[in-house]
Amino acid sequence: METVTNRGIAMTLAEKLKDARKAAGLTQEQLAKKLAVSRQAITKWESDKGIPDVENLKLLSEVFGVSVDYLLDNGIKLDMSIFCEEINLDNYDYKVKASGRWVKKAGKKDMVVREKYPGAEIHMLFGEQVQRKAERITDNAIGFLTTAPFGIPQFINAVKNLDKEFYLVNQDEKQFFITVTDEFIESRQLVKKITEKKFEVGEYKFFDVGLIRN
């Protein structure tokens, strides 16, 4: 079922977000501040170049006083079920080898995902936090004054994610977005499959770096 305006025209999620923001009397900057995201994220959502993740959809529904179902009621359905399970990496024995991961902990996390999704097609993802304007300015300034191959903000974001490994799993007709930390594995089933090598979820952008090896 599609949502229809007074003009009888079906509205997309992007259009509903833009209309709701204007009806609430908020600028993109003000809405971004309420959600603790960048203004660029709001722009992407409103131009249909990205969609909010589950948590941001919930926050948007609260800010605008509408249901998540209303926001998604344009033929797009999002499975909001999340499965989270505690893990113990000490239970996995991974030997570093040339054909696999060079970091033992990352290899163990690969084993966790393979165990949870036997026989599935499992893609490794590299994730990095999307930089905000202030971060880019700082990064450019530091990068100009140093010989480092990348700036301090990127390095800090990389450090923040050292305990996480990201995966995209295709099993039968289902697709899952997986995050594995040192203590947990979190799985989110996706209704709309991701086929691009580069994509964004919330404040992060991801790059498909290939299948994990047995």
Steps between C-alpha positions, in 0.01 A plus 500: 500500500631842411447821688313759291505876537203731452607524135463123466872446444677215680777622730837336541681470832730785394203727424327415827812578700543835326133593541494393865815700577358813342166451675690478831673830417847345506798565277718210394764618747250509788368152420853366469581638845192331652605165352873548566580440133658716232302740282632307201315191629171693504566627148559145374181370661294784354648460151440123495874426495489303824261382769517542879596196702259345750597716796476823300161395359375462855638842597349662191159353582526649851614841378224524237229328705432234236545124492788317338240314294381834359852599400560167327151459353603550137573145402821487705491265795782480751544197724592656832576171674844489658667187631780550752693217664793496740815327375833390644788534255719280722292206378633542146843391383620696198847469353617794295587398144573663166166388355299649784498785750828630635334615823408206723205672669346593163545140387318377808210735426485358147466156661213625719307619194570179305375298797178703524439493123637168368509476124414868454676751274679729744652830388751691711425871535731788583308767690597856579310784659379773265687819574317816592604836357694606811689171498593543133633851565711375792618202297603718207691735727685218674560316176661810351741530791598133521623229268251242627312313223172583670388759752445473874116482489506198266755336728283566807193358326699193401614452859139523621411210272794274581277275713241460220485292183217550250349248260225465241357147495292347222324183613235345275272793410588703809767762561643602837717791615732368772710678761738299716672655802728331751194396704196489269372411154211718382296402192248719319290348222460728199183504295653696213820327397823695466677428173739796479868470589474832689204603713410696813310405813435782746822690564724234348605416147595147409715338231464136395855361506415145391392161629649354815706189439460160663 
